[in-house]
Amino acid sequence: MTGILLIDKPEGMTSFVAATRVRRMTGVKKTGHTGTLDPMATGVLPVLLGGATRFCELLPSHDKAYTATLRLGTITDTLDITGEVLETREVNVSRAELERALEGFSGEIEQVPPMYSAISQNGVRLYKLARQGIEVERESRRVTISSLELIGCDEEKGEYTISVECSAGTYIRSLVADIGEKLGCGAVMTALRRTKANGFPIDGCITLDELAQLAQEGKIEEKIIPVEQALDSYRSVFVTAPQARRFGNGGALSLERLHLNDPSENESVRVFAPGNEFLGMGEVDQDELKVKRLLIK
């Protein structure tokens, strides 16, 4: 069983545990996931099965999409509601003022990653330092917010729901905290749902309960997406049967004998055998196409 399952991760579960449950239900020896979701978050979690895990770092990141709920007037150490409350402030913010504030976060912005994140600094994960009460200076990074819209509000409670489309690497918790600081009252994220990741929308996902039911019925394979589909942003090259055998054995192919227009140095391409069988990824190296990653089923 090789490919990708799109899981709607439940709240209160780590991405690692979700992938482990998928492994047990499918019976594959190895699973992996792309784009870690915090335990409190729900939504799109692509889980790679078997040989598909070899392509994890090659999957295009694409933009991601979320819906998030924020509460004004509260500041925590984790920037979400699960953390320790550091400060509460008075809130005198109208819906119109919030919408104006959101406008300032569209496009390219600078964002400082939160301490409670999996980013490594000097070989140590930031969240491990944060748990020890250690805060270190983090370099800001440029991220892109392509769409930011207010989609729900409860002005009495000071709670608002936003829809966000953003580049990979954007921290929604940090975005919420920055919005709160701009308004002068602070803000904390109370809920997060990822609605799109790696090009896959939430409406194509299944829950772990639904996966368990499919396992009982022997229908899991109906939901598996071929890994080459997730790699469709790369160009494709189709090879002959002899070339497929050579490539499958780790041998490089002469570019002169391939139908690949204007190949770029170090370009990665999908390689298909006759019958549209996906063999793996190749990489252009001078006048050859070398094996970058083979699909092992």
C-alpha positions, -999 to 999 in steps of 0.1 A, spaced: 0 0 0 18 31 -13 5 67 -17 -11 94 3 -41 95 26 -57 128 34 -67 128 70 -88 154 88 -68 155 120 -89 157 152 -83 182 180 -62 171 209 -39 148 189 -4 153 176 3 148 139 27 120 149 1 101 167 -24 106 138 2 92 114 9 63 138 -28 54 139 -30 55 101 0 31 100 -18 6 123 -50 7 104 -35 4 70 -9 -22 80 20 -5 62 54 -6 78 61 32 76 41 64 75 50 101 75 32 133 74 37 167 59 32 201 76 28 194 113 -4 206 129 -4 216 166 -25 192 189 -52 218 193 -55 223 155 -77 202 132 -79 198 94 -58 187 64 -30 163 73 -15 145 43 -1 111 55 23 93 33 22 55 32 50 31 25 73 40 -3 56 74 -7 75 85 25 107 87 4 92 117 -14 82 138 16 108 165 12 101 167 -26 64 175 -22 57 211 -33 46 231 -2 20 253 -20 1 279 -1 -19 268 29 -54 279 41 -68 281 76 -98 293 96 -88 306 130 -107 320 160 -91 346 181 -100 363 214 -90 398 221 -77 410 254 -57 379 264 -20 371 260 -4 337 267 31 323 265 22 299 237 1 325 217 -28 301 219 -55 293 245 -35 262 258 -8 284 273 -3 302 305 -21 335 307 5 363 310 -17 393 308 -53 404 303 -62 438 289 -93 459 284 -109 456 250 -124 485 232 -123 474 197 -151 474 172 -156 451 142 -147 479 119 -114 486 137 -105 449 135 -112 448 98 -90 478 93 -62 462 113 -64 430 91 -57 451 60 -23 458 73 -13 422 73 -20 414 37 8 407 13 44 402 23 50 407 60 77 401 86 69 375 112 88 363 142 83 326 149 68 317 183 90 302 210 66 272 211 75 259 176 95 231 162 121 254 146 157 244 156 182 270 169 217 258 176 204 222 172 177 226 199 140 228 192 125 261 204 96 245 222 121 225 243 138 258 254 104 274 260 94 245 283 125 253 304 114 289 307 141 300 283 133 326 256 159 333 229 160 359 201 145 347 169 151 361 134 121 374 117 111 358 84 92 370 54 59 353 48 30 361 24 -6 365 34 -24 363 1 -59 365 17 -71 376 51 -108 380 58 -131 383 88 -158 356 85 -174 357 119 -176 377 151 -190 380 186 -182 415 196 -196 410 231 -171 382 238 -144 398 218 -140 367 196 -135 368 159 -130 342 132 -107 348 103 -100 330 70 -63 330 60 -45 319 28 -8 321 33 26 308 23 42 278 39 60 286 71 34 311 83 25 308 120 -12 317 125 -6 320 162 20 347 156 -3 364 131 -31 365 157 -7 379 184 5 405 160 -30 416 151 -37 419 189 -7 440 194 -16 463 165 -50 468 182 -33 475 215 -53 449 235 -35 417 226 -50 385 212 -48 348 216 -58 320 192 -86 298 205 -92 275 175 -74 266 143 -85 245 113 -63 239 82 -85 238 52 -59 233 25 -23 220 24 0 207 -3 -26 215 -28 -52 193 -11 -85 208 2 -104 197 34 -133 183 14 -111 155 2 -101 144 37 -114 116 59 -115 113 96 -97 85 115 -131 70 124 -140 69 87 -106 53 80 -113 26 106 -146 19 89 -129 16 55 -103 -8 70 -131 -30 82 -147 -30 47 -114 -35 30 -118 -3 10 -89 19 22 -72 17 -12 -101 36 -27 -90 67 -8 -53 65 -15 -39 92 -38 -9 82 -60 22 101 -49 29 113 -84 -3 132 -83 10 153 -54 42 159 -74 23 172 -105 40 206 -104 71 189 -117 75 182 -154 71 147 -166 94 126 -189 83 93 -204 109 66 -211 111 34 -230 110 0 -214 148 -5 -216 153 30 -202 128 23 -174 148 -9 -164 181 11 -164 165 39 -143 149 15 -119 183 -1 -113 198 33 -104 213 41 -138 215 75 -153 198 82 -187 212 103 -215 193 135 -220 198 133 -257 176 102 -258 148 118 -238 119 140 -249 127 168 -224 127 203 -238 152 228 -225 162 209 -193 176 231 -166 206 220 -145 195 203 -112 159 203 -124 138 176 -109 113 157 -131 88 129 -127 98 97 -146 73 74 -161 76 40 -177 54 28 -206 18 24 -194 22 56 -173 39 37 -144 55 62 -121 92 52 -115 103 81 -93 121 114 -96 151 122 -117 175 151 -116 192 168 -145 230 167 -142 248 181 -172 239 157 -200 223 130 -179 192 124 -160 202 108 -127 181 90 -102 169 113 -74 144 91 -57 129 57 -68 94 46 -59 97 14 -39 63 -2 -35 
